[in-house]
Every structure is written in structure tokens, then in C-alpha cells.
Amino acid sequence: MSLQQIAIVTCQSLGDYTTNADSEDERLYRFLAEKGHKISFQVWDDAQVDWAAFDTLIIKSPWDYFDKINAFYTWLDKVEALGCRVLNPVRTLRWNADKQYFKDMQTQGVTIVPTVWLEQGSTFDADSVFDAIGREKIIVKPRVSGAAKNTLAISRAEAGDYTARINALLQDEPFLAQPFLEEIKTQGEWSFIFFNGRYSHAVLKKARPGDFRVQHFFGGSVHTPTPPAGMLQTASEIVEQFAQGCLYARVDGVDLDGELVLMELELIEPFLFLSTSEKALERYYQALLDLTAQPAARV
């Protein structure tokens, strides 16, 4: 591997994620440094960073990008124009930032959680949304989002109490609505992690009793059972089709009657649960070696 300088791209403040994120980021930093590479953390929106000085930019934890999405797109344009090697590729990051990517995937045969699109500036019509989704409880969240920000779980009976809030949020950005899946509360949500298209490991995330959010900072827990073979096969097919040239990919989904139904395809800044699998860091590094072995197109 000919890399001399590697930037691990992060954000200024990891906030609620700090304990868990620092653990994984630092673990990756130490592992790459021990391999003899010059590693440094760089904040993506720090105007003082000379991105051209790095051989590779690893997009690891820019976990505020969805709060500054226009600035993030501008930064992607900048590093692309500089000819930086970015992992994951810039074109993939742009595509994955907006959950409209669900539409592309659905047209190509991927089973997606049913989705109603709520455009910016529109008015939330609760009855039509609930009728379209066909469930008595829904999730409403931003189209560009992360970490359950502005994510609301709403029953039809209480929709009137949320309408004004949703309409106010819609003035600032587009949202989407999806069915509230009880299976996430009762069974959990699977995450399948891949490095350069090859399966590495999987975890099952479970919400704490009384909650629906599986993130650790909301009290969620992580488990490592053997994933169902059929779901793993579906996840592998998704990565093969939509994550070409990616250092990492995380497929999040729920088991509905034995089928993996996609919740998210995470290609920008997913937590990778590197500590849950003994050889995960080695597999990550091998993927990095493979992707940087030849001076291919740097974006």
C-alpha cells in the first residue's frame, strides 16, 4: 500500500455519540498507525485543512453533515475538484445523502419500507398519509437526516397534535413518512457491514423497553446473533448493486416474514461496530489495501 497520509474525516463535536464514536474512531486510528501510515483526524468543514496534502480521505464520522447539508455538498465539490481519493467515492456520498435514493433502489427491485414523500413547503395531510401507508402508526423524519433527529412516531389518533409541528418543520426541509414497524421494537433492526463489497459481520440492534429508537445514546443495545442466511444474501445483493467501490457499506433492515426489508443503506458515516467482530479491523484494512492498490480515478 503506497499511502503516506490518511485523513480520517470527522466533525467538530460528536455530541451524544462521543463515548461510542471515540472508541471506534480511536481504535481505527491506532490500527492504521500501527500499519505504518501517517494518520490524522480532520474536520470536514475546517477551512484551514489542505485536503490535497492527503493521499486518501476516509469519510468516517462527519456526523453533523445533515445539519449543514449545503455546506457538505460544497465540500464534496471541493475535494472532487482537488482530485482527492475519497472513500467512499464522492458520487456515492452525494447519492446517499438524500433518502430519495430509496426511489432508485425500489425501481431496481429492492424491497423498501413503504414511503410517502412530504415535500418542503407542503402541508401535512394526516388522513391521506395514514391511508397511503395503511398502518395506524407512522414514523415521520427528514429526507436528509441522521441519529433520529426530528424523528416522530405518531398514531392516527394523535396526528392532530403533531400537525402544526410537522408543518413548521416542512417549511425548512422535505420529510418522509413510513410505517411504524412493531418488529423493530419486538425483534430489533439488523445491520450488515461490508468492506469493499465483502461481508464482514452483522449486529442486531434493539431499542430499550418503551422506545423505538435503536441508537445506543437512546438506550439501545447491540447483539451479535448469527444472521438469517436469506437476509444476508439480500444485503449482499444490495451492496453489490449499489455500493461499488465503497470501502464500507452498512445495510440496515428489519425481518418481515423472513424477508429483509430495507430501512437504510448507510454509505456516508455509519458506525461500523468494529469491536463486535474479532477480525473486523483486519478486514477493513484489507479492503483499504485493495481499493488503493492502483492509481485509479481518485474520486
Number of C-alpha atoms within 10 A of each C-alpha: 12 11 15 13 15 22 23 21 22 22 18 14 12 16 11 12 17 13 11 14 19 13 14 18 21 12 15 19 19 12 16 17 14 11 9 10 17 15 19 14 18 22 18 24 19 11 9 8 11 11 19 14 13 18 19 22 23 23 24 25 25 22 23 21 22 19 13 10 15 11 14 20 15 12 16 20 14 13 18 17 11 15 14 21 24 25 25 24 25 21 13 18 21 16 14 20 22 16 18 14 16 21 12 13 17 14 9 10 9 19 16 17 21 16 17 17 16 23 15 16 14 15 15 20 13 17 11 11 21 21 11 15 18 13 15 13 19 21 16 21 22 25 21 19 20 18 17 13 12 14 17 16 20 20 17 15 9 12 19 14 10 15 15 13 11 20 17 14 17 19 13 11 15 18 24 19 24 24 22 21 17 11 13 21 19 12 15 25 22 28 28 24 27 27 24 24 22 17 19 19 24 24 23 21 23 24 22 16 10 7 14 20 22 22 17 17 14 15 13 17 16 19 13 13 10 11 15 12 10 12 19 21 12 18 27 19 14 19 25 16 13 18 25 15 18 24 27 30 29 26 24 22 24 22 17 12 7 11 15 24 20 24 19 17 24 20 26 27 23 19 18 25 18 20 12 14 13 10 12 19 19 14 18 20 17 16 21 21 16 13 17 19 12 11 9 9 10 17 20
